[in-house]
Each structure stands twice: as C-alpha cells, then as structure tokens.
Amino acid sequence: MSVAMMLASCGGTKDARQDATLIQRSDIKIEGKRMTPEALWAMGRIGGVAVSPDEKQIAYSVAYYSVPENKSDNELFVMNADGSGNTQITRDKWQESEPAWIKGGKKLAFLCNESGSSQVWGMNPDGTGRKQLTQYDGDIEGFSFSPDGKKLLFIAQVKTVKSTADKYPDLPKATGIIVTDLMYKHWDEWVTTAPHPFVADFDGNGIANVQDILESEPYESPMKPWGGIEQLAWSPSSDKVAYTCRKKTGLAYAISTNSDIYIYDLATRKTENITEKNKGYDTNPQYSPDGKYIAWQSMERDGYEADLNRLFIMNLETGEKRFVSKAFESNVDAFLWNKDAQSIYFIGVWYGETQIYNINLADNDKLTQLTDGMYDYASLALCGDKVVAKRHSMSMGDEIYAVNNARNGEAFAEAKQLTFENKQIYDQLEMGKVEARWMKTTDGKQMLTWVIYPPQFDPNKKYPILLFCEGGPQSPVSQFWSYRWNFQIMAANDYIIVAPNRRGLPGFGVEWNEAISGDYGGQCMKDYFTAIDEVAKEPYVDKDRLGCVGASFGGFSVYWLAGHHDKRFKAFIAHDGIFNMEMQYLETEEKWFANWDMGGAYWEKNNATAQRTFANSPHKFVDKWDTPILCIHGEKDFRILANQAMAAFDAAVMRGVPAELLIYPDENHWVLKPQNGILWQRTFFEWLDQWLKPEK
C-alpha cells in the first residue's frame, strides 16, 4: 500500500488519529525508493529538547501531521542521555510541547491545550501523575521556571488596540477595522494584542500573584513574530528577569529595529536598560551560571535586520561590555554558556554549513570550531561532557545528537546520533548526491553552489535542471532541510538542482552579505546566471530544459529573471514574490526592511540608490516575458501581499504567456496546513513536468 493510501485510511476519531501517528512512525511503505509529498508529511518533526538537571535523561517533543485530518499533533518523549530507553510518554489528542524539567528532575513541565487553552502542566517522567499547574485566563505561549523553583515566568498576549465593538458597543457584529497608525498588520495577523512577560509565585501546585513585567506598556516582549522564551532570562539568584523589548509602537516601530535588553528587579519593580547606546537589534539575553555576566546577541545599525549578529557579554559589576565573537565574520545564531562561565558555545553559518563553535573568554576570546561536515546544527544544551543539539542536512531532517564539548587534538568533536525518529522512512528512500562546487563569478569572486543530483544519477543521460533562488534576501543556502522547498524531493522527480550562495547571503564575510542591499537587480542576479550557466555546461544537462524556482526574495528573483533570462529557462515558479516594488514599499508592514533594502522611497527623486532599485522592479520588464510561469501566494501574507502574485499572473495572461495561479486564502508567507502542502507539491511538479518534460 502506498503512503497516500495508508494515510487516507486514517479516520477522524481520537483513536484513528492515534493510529495515524503510529502509521507515520512505523508502518510506512514507500514504493520506488523515491521521496514523495506524502512521505515528507509522514515524517515526525522534532521540536523542543530539554536535558534533566542530573544530565541522565533528555525530554523532547515531536510534531506529527495527519493529511486526512489536515492538522498536526505534538507528543512528548523521554530517553536516557546516551539515546537508550527512548519512550513516548504521551499519546492523546492534546498538543504537548516545550518540555522542561522541574523539581530537580523529578517532574516534567510542558505546554498543553487539554483544558481548552494552552496552560502549563506537569507529570512524572514516565507520563504518569499528569496535572494542570496553571489556570491563567488566556493562552500561555512559553514559560520558564526560576532557578529556585519558586516562580514561573511565562508569556501571554495582552490587548493593546481597542476593537470596533469597544468603540461602538451597539455594533457587536461589525467587522470593519479602524486604523490610525502603522503596524496595524504584521506577517499574518491584524495586530490587536502584544505578548508580555508575566511572573507568578509557584508553590508546586499552581501559581499566584501574577505580575505583568511590562505592566500597562503597549510593547512586545518577546518580539513578534519569531520571539519566544529565549528572549527572556532568569538571573541565577531568581530575583531578576532580563527581557528583550523594542519600546516603540506605530510608525516608530515600523521604521526602526532598535530593541534593547532590560533587567527587571522583582523586589523593587525597577527596570534598567543595559543596551541603550546600541541602536540596532539587541536580543536573547542569558546570564552566566555564576551570575557575574550577561550575554546577548546584538546588531549595530538601526533599520538593518540582517546586520552582523554579534555576541556581546557584560560584566554586571563594572558595566563593561565586550564584543566576544569578533573572530567569526558571520552571525551568531544561538549560544549557550558553559558551566564554568569561562566559555560560550554558539552555532553559526560559514561556507554553507552551520557548525558548533566555542569562544574561550579566559583566553582572549579564542575561537574553536568543534564540528565539521555537510550539516546544519540547531539548538544547544549541555549534558555532562557533551553538547546536545539538533542536526539536519539536505538529506535528512532534524535528529538529536550528542557532541563532545572539546576537540581531540586536530580532529573535530565526535557527534553521536541519539534519536532515529524517521529512520524507517529514510531506510526506504534513496537520496540524491549533494555536491559542493565553487565557481568564479562575473566580478572574479568565488561562489559556493550546491548541486543535488537525482537518485541513481546516470552521467550518460540528459537531465532537466532547476535553479533555486533563495529568499530572505539574506538567508543562508546552508545544509537546510525543508518540508516544502525540499531538494531531495526535487531530485526524486529526476531534476538536478542548482542552489547558489549568491551575493547577499551570510557565511562568506560581511562584504559578501551586504552586497545585495540597494542592488536587488545587480550582482546577485549575475551570480544566478553564473551558477546556471556553469552547471549547464555539463554533458548530462539538457540546456533546453532549464527551470527557475524560488520564494519570497527568491520569488522576486524569478519575476526579475523572467524579464532578463535571454531564453535560458523554459519554466518559472514564483512563491510569495515581489512583482511591483513600488507597491511593495507601501504594502509591507516593516518599513525599516524596505527602507534599508530598497535604499529609500520611490518618490525620493534625488536618491540614486532608491531610483536604481525601483527601476529594476520586475513589473517594468513584463514586455520581455516569454516563458510559462506559475505564481503561488497566500492571502494571509502581510509581508508581501497576495496581489503581487495576482498582478504577475494577470500580466502574463495578458501578454499571452502560459501561466497558472495557486492562491491560498488561509495560508501566510508559508504553507502550513498538510493538505495545502500536498497540493503545493503536486502543483509544483505538475507545472515543471508539463514544460520541462514534454515527452511525458
């Protein structure tokens, strides 16, 4: 039985949903050893990871998706620190996530919606003794217990904008939204609330004396849309909370990235801003284990969300601040203090791989790379003499690994795989080879390009090829694993994928990363041509069957290349892309992004950078469109509005260019619902096969 048939047999009852989870984990049968959309959506996705205080056990969550029911489920697992004794401790219809050890490791706390809202629950590590610990009036979105176990820090939404019904109580069914300032929408929501950090007393059975750290302030902490509990931190003495906040609203919020780290004293209720002089992003504070220092990630320039993400520490006694990651000319993506407070582990991307590094604070901030290989590491936790981290690649989704916390001489640290969540699926699949190729760009630089080949690749055959255009625009083309833009499923459909680390990506130095700002139609586009032209020289590439695909900035790239490709490509696919840059400047919600990347407003006639940017808007080159194009967009995408795809589709049809439009009324900048994800994959490959495999 195929994956699709097996998943379709799952019904809608609680027991059937449990059966669906079991099928996804152990009973999948894949025909032909080729990746399919159904196989992708059958995979469990590992979430939060927590090491017990005695470092003998690890708890983690896994998300499962049911295509027939079109929804997801989260379950919790516990295993020994060496990976043995792995046990699923929840199996129900509720959403359990974010496990955390409490009471010295005797209990597990977690988020669950069993009571109708998301609350903190507790249970024994074997899944028994389940009990609700909070009765907060609203959803709890993240939590952290104080080191002494006597208080709970949690995140919940507070209302910051009056509704129409508040203003006109006699119109309770009116749906109109009255807007008086910017930031009325953000990513995929109409903004009416803001997340706030709360502190409450905890006696082991429940909470009391709930206190809003921001009190009546209308600000976000953590910051939308990505911020979570990592943007808040307890002091080791449990008497202070450090939090991340951008204390701005409306227009001021829309044009600035200036966030700060604040320290809140629970006894005095006084707040201190420790990063006031820095004008860019300051986020994710962490106290050192001895309480003498605090560390955080910091960007220097206001309005530049892709600035170098640096690691800073501050001596809490003297106030001295230090930029400790200077030796790493790329972003610090996440970090963790070592137990002795003498060094810090972090992960960062370099040359298309995200590895684990260590900064020795006691030795002039000496930098050591601990891991190596074609992988990306994510998340960090300490467990004895190991660093526990998730790891993925272009050929495998996240699994949990234990990495030695030091190198053995000249050798990189050993990494041991602890979980095998999707092994029975991978064992049935044949993955395509992933190859790193360096190639010379038009301005004489060296560019890393990933090339992914179909399974059972035969160099004596001719293959169609896909140019992958990255989004961001400053997001790395590293060893990422995606459940939508998955290179292995593209390869399984007999396409060669070319994924260049073009200009404007981190991991190759600051100059390379910043080369894209104000130059969307410049060198980065020449880099795309370099990558596709170089690989197209190979004898196994059919030059008459080249395709080009991408999302977000990658979607912009597709629209732009459609007017400049000189008949290279035979098919295009653009997802959530910018088509008309003048409209994008006004439509997008975070104006700092547009101001920095576009160089300013299109009405600034004396601004050469802005004028060059808007002169390169893809909509101005529609007269040169001559190649079939598929446009995909979500109507809940408030970063790049769906009218961009509609306009591009309409323009193509009016030009007589074959075109198709896939619109999702209920999706945002991504595609998150299982059946929509399957539809995306099927539409994607049907379009490519129609134009790049005409013999079929």
Secondary structure in CASP SS format (residue, H / E / C, confidence):
PFRMAT SS
TARGET T0000
AUTHOR 0000-0000-0000
METHOD secondary structure of the structure
MODEL  1
M C 1.00
S C 1.00
V H 1.00
A H 1.00
M H 1.00
M H 1.00
L H 1.00
A H 1.00
S C 1.00
C C 1.00
G C 1.00
G C 1.00
T C 1.00
K H 1.00
D H 1.00
A H 1.00
R H 1.00
Q H 1.00
D H 1.00
A H 1.00
T H 1.00
L H 1.00
I H 1.00
Q H 1.00
R H 1.00
S H 1.00
D C 1.00
I C 1.00
K C 1.00
I C 1.00
E C 1.00
G C 1.00
K C 1.00
R C 1.00
M C 1.00
T C 1.00
P H 1.00
E H 1.00
A H 1.00
L H 1.00
W H 1.00
A H 1.00
M C 1.00
G C 1.00
R E 1.00
I E 1.00
G E 1.00
G E 1.00
V E 1.00
A E 1.00
V E 1.00
S C 1.00
P C 1.00
D C 1.00
E C 1.00
K C 1.00
Q E 1.00
I E 1.00
A E 1.00
Y E 1.00
S E 1.00
V E 1.00
A E 1.00
Y E 1.00
Y E 1.00
S E 1.00
V C 1.00
P C 1.00
E C 1.00
N C 1.00
K E 1.00
S E 1.00
D E 1.00
N E 1.00
E E 1.00
L E 1.00
F E 1.00
V E 1.00
M E 1.00
N E 1.00
A C 1.00
D C 1.00
G C 1.00
S C 1.00
G C 1.00
N C 1.00
T E 1.00
Q E 1.00
I C 1.00
T C 1.00
R C 1.00
D C 1.00
K C 1.00
W C 1.00
Q C 1.00
E C 1.00
S E 1.00
E E 1.00
P E 1.00
A E 1.00
W E 1.00
I E 1.00
K H 1.00
G H 1.00
G H 1.00
K C 1.00
K E 1.00
L E 1.00
A E 1.00
F E 1.00
L E 1.00
C E 1.00
N C 1.00
E C 1.00
S C 1.00
G C 1.00
S C 1.00
S C 1.00
Q E 1.00
V E 1.00
W E 1.00
G E 1.00
M E 1.00
N C 1.00
P C 1.00
D C 1.00
G C 1.00
T C 1.00
G C 1.00
R C 1.00
K E 1.00
Q E 1.00
L C 1.00
T C 1.00
Q C 1.00
Y C 1.00
D C 1.00
G C 1.00
D C 1.00
I C 1.00
E C 1.00
G E 1.00
F E 1.00
S E 1.00
F E 1.00
S C 1.00
P C 1.00
D C 1.00
G C 1.00
K C 1.00
K E 1.00
L E 1.00
L E 1.00
F E 1.00
I E 1.00
A E 1.00
Q E 1.00
V E 1.00
K E 1.00
T C 1.00
V C 1.00
K C 1.00
S C 1.00
T H 1.00
A H 1.00
D H 1.00
K H 1.00
Y C 1.00
P C 1.00
D C 1.00
L C 1.00
P C 1.00
K C 1.00
A C 1.00
T C 1.00
G C 1.00
I C 1.00
I C 1.00
V C 1.00
T C 1.00
D C 1.00
L C 1.00
M C 1.00
Y C 1.00
K E 1.00
H E 1.00
W C 1.00
D C 1.00
E E 1.00
W E 1.00
V C 1.00
T C 1.00
T E 1.00
A E 1.00
P E 1.00
H E 1.00
P E 1.00
F E 1.00
V E 1.00
A E 1.00
D E 1.00
F E 1.00
D C 1.00
G C 1.00
N C 1.00
G C 1.00
I E 1.00
A E 1.00
N E 1.00
V E 1.00
Q E 1.00
D E 1.00
I C 1.00
L C 1.00
E C 1.00
S C 1.00
E C 1.00
P C 1.00
Y C 1.00
E E 1.00
S C 1.00
P C 1.00
M C 1.00
K C 1.00
P C 1.00
W C 1.00
G C 1.00
G C 1.00
I H 1.00
E H 1.00
Q H 1.00
L E 1.00
A E 1.00
W E 1.00
S C 1.00
P C 1.00
S C 1.00
S C 1.00
D C 1.00
K E 1.00
V E 1.00
A E 1.00
Y E 1.00
T E 1.00
C E 1.00
R E 1.00
K C 1.00
K C 1.00
T C 1.00
G H 1.00
L H 1.00
A H 1.00
Y H 1.00
A H 1.00
I C 1.00
S C 1.00
T C 1.00
N C 1.00
S C 1.00
D E 1.00
I E 1.00
Y E 1.00
I E 1.00
Y E 1.00
D E 1.00
L C 1.00
A C 1.00
T C 1.00
R C 1.00
K C 1.00
T E 1.00
E E 1.00
N E 1.00
I C 1.00
T C 1.00
E C 1.00
K C 1.00
N C 1.00
K C 1.00
G C 1.00
Y C 1.00
D E 1.00
T E 1.00
N E 1.00
P E 1.00
Q E 1.00
Y E 1.00
S C 1.00
P C 1.00
D C 1.00
G C 1.00
K C 1.00
Y E 1.00
I E 1.00
A E 1.00
W E 1.00
Q E 1.00
S E 1.00
M C 1.00
E C 1.00
R C 1.00
D C 1.00
G C 1.00
Y C 1.00
E C 1.00
A C 1.00
D C 1.00
L C 1.00
N C 1.00
R E 1.00
L E 1.00
F E 1.00
I E 1.00
M E 1.00
N E 1.00
L C 1.00
E C 1.00
T C 1.00
G C 1.00
E C 1.00
K E 1.00
R E 1.00
F E 1.00
V C 1.00
S C 1.00
K C 1.00
A C 1.00
F C 1.00
E C 1.00
S C 1.00
N C 1.00
V C 1.00
D C 1.00
A E 1.00
F E 1.00
L E 1.00
W E 1.00
N C 1.00
K C 1.00
D C 1.00
A C 1.00
Q C 1.00
S E 1.00
I E 1.00
Y E 1.00
F E 1.00
I E 1.00
G E 1.00
V E 1.00
W E 1.00
Y C 1.00
G C 1.00
E E 1.00
T E 1.00
Q E 1.00
I E 1.00
Y E 1.00
N E 1.00
I E 1.00
N E 1.00
L C 1.00
A C 1.00
D C 1.00
N C 1.00
D C 1.00
K E 1.00
L E 1.00
T E 1.00
Q E 1.00
L C 1.00
T C 1.00
D C 1.00
G C 1.00
M C 1.00
Y C 1.00
D E 1.00
Y E 1.00
A E 1.00
S E 1.00
L E 1.00
A E 1.00
L E 1.00
C E 1.00
G C 1.00
D C 1.00
K E 1.00
V E 1.00
V E 1.00
A E 1.00
K E 1.00
R E 1.00
H E 1.00
S E 1.00
M C 1.00
S C 1.00
M E 1.00
G E 1.00
D E 1.00
E E 1.00
I E 1.00
Y E 1.00
A E 1.00
V E 1.00
N E 1.00
N C 1.00
A C 1.00
R C 1.00
N E 1.00
G C 1.00
E C 1.00
A E 1.00
F C 1.00
A C 1.00
E C 1.00
A E 1.00
K E 1.00
Q E 1.00
L C 1.00
T C 1.00
F C 1.00
E C 1.00
N C 1.00
K H 1.00
Q H 1.00
I H 1.00
Y H 1.00
D C 1.00
Q C 1.00
L C 1.00
E C 1.00
M C 1.00
G C 1.00
K C 1.00
V E 1.00
E E 1.00
A E 1.00
R E 1.00
W E 1.00
M E 1.00
K E 1.00
T C 1.00
T C 1.00
D C 1.00
G C 1.00
K C 1.00
Q E 1.00
M E 1.00
L E 1.00
T E 1.00
W E 1.00
V E 1.00
I E 1.00
Y C 1.00
P C 1.00
P C 1.00
Q C 1.00
F C 1.00
D C 1.00
P C 1.00
N C 1.00
K C 1.00
K C 1.00
Y E 1.00
P E 1.00
I E 1.00
L E 1.00
L E 1.00
F E 1.00
C E 1.00
E C 1.00
G C 1.00
G C 1.00
P C 1.00
Q C 1.00
S C 1.00
P C 1.00
V C 1.00
S C 1.00
Q C 1.00
F C 1.00
W C 1.00
S C 1.00
Y C 1.00
R C 1.00
W C 1.00
N C 1.00
F H 1.00
Q H 1.00
I H 1.00
M H 1.00
A H 1.00
A H 1.00
N C 1.00
D C 1.00
Y C 1.00
I E 1.00
I E 1.00
V E 1.00
A E 1.00
P E 1.00
N C 1.00
R C 1.00
R C 1.00
G C 1.00
L C 1.00
P C 1.00
G C 1.00
F C 1.00
G C 1.00
V H 1.00
E H 1.00
W H 1.00
N H 1.00
E H 1.00
A C 1.00
I C 1.00
S C 1.00
G C 1.00
D C 1.00
Y C 1.00
G C 1.00
G C 1.00
Q H 1.00
C H 1.00
M H 1.00
K H 1.00
D H 1.00
Y H 1.00
F H 1.00
T H 1.00
A H 1.00
I H 1.00
D H 1.00
E H 1.00
V H 1.00
A C 1.00
K C 1.00
E C 1.00
P C 1.00
Y C 1.00
V E 1.00
D E 1.00
K E 1.00
D E 1.00
R E 1.00
L E 1.00
G E 1.00
C E 1.00
V E 1.00
G E 1.00
A E 1.00
S C 1.00
F H 1.00
G H 1.00
G H 1.00
F H 1.00
S H 1.00
V H 1.00
Y H 1.00
W H 1.00
L H 1.00
A H 1.00
G C 1.00
H C 1.00
H C 1.00
D C 1.00
K C 1.00
R C 1.00
F C 1.00
K C 1.00
A E 1.00
F E 1.00
I E 1.00
A E 1.00
H E 1.00
D C 1.00
G C 1.00
I C 1.00
F C 1.00
N C 1.00
M H 1.00
E H 1.00
M H 1.00
Q H 1.00
Y H 1.00
L H 1.00
E H 1.00
T C 1.00
E C 1.00
E C 1.00
K H 1.00
W H 1.00
F H 1.00
A H 1.00
N H 1.00
W H 1.00
D H 1.00
M H 1.00
G C 1.00
G C 1.00
A C 1.00
Y C 1.00
W C 1.00
E C 1.00
K C 1.00
N C 1.00
N C 1.00
A H 1.00
T H 1.00
A H 1.00
Q H 1.00
R H 1.00
T H 1.00
F H 1.00
A H 1.00
N C 1.00
S C 1.00
P H 1.00
H H 1.00
K H 1.00
F H 1.00
V H 1.00
D H 1.00
K H 1.00
W C 1.00
D C 1.00
T C 1.00
P C 1.00
I E 1.00
L E 1.00
C E 1.00
I E 1.00
H E 1.00
G E 1.00
E C 1.00
K C 1.00
D C 1.00
F C 1.00
R C 1.00
I C 1.00
L C 1.00
A C 1.00
N H 1.00
Q H 1.00
A H 1.00
M H 1.00
A H 1.00
A H 1.00
F H 1.00
D H 1.00
A H 1.00
A H 1.00
V H 1.00
M H 1.00
R C 1.00
G C 1.00
V C 1.00
P C 1.00
A E 1.00
E E 1.00
L E 1.00
L E 1.00
I E 1.00
Y E 1.00
P C 1.00
D C 1.00
E C 1.00
N C 1.00
H C 1.00
W C 1.00
V C 1.00
L C 1.00
K C 1.00
P H 1.00
Q H 1.00
N H 1.00
G H 1.00
I H 1.00
L H 1.00
W H 1.00
Q H 1.00
R H 1.00
T H 1.00
F H 1.00
F H 1.00
E H 1.00
W H 1.00
L H 1.00
D H 1.00
Q H 1.00
W H 1.00
L H 1.00
K C 1.00
P C 1.00
E C 1.00
K C 1.00
END
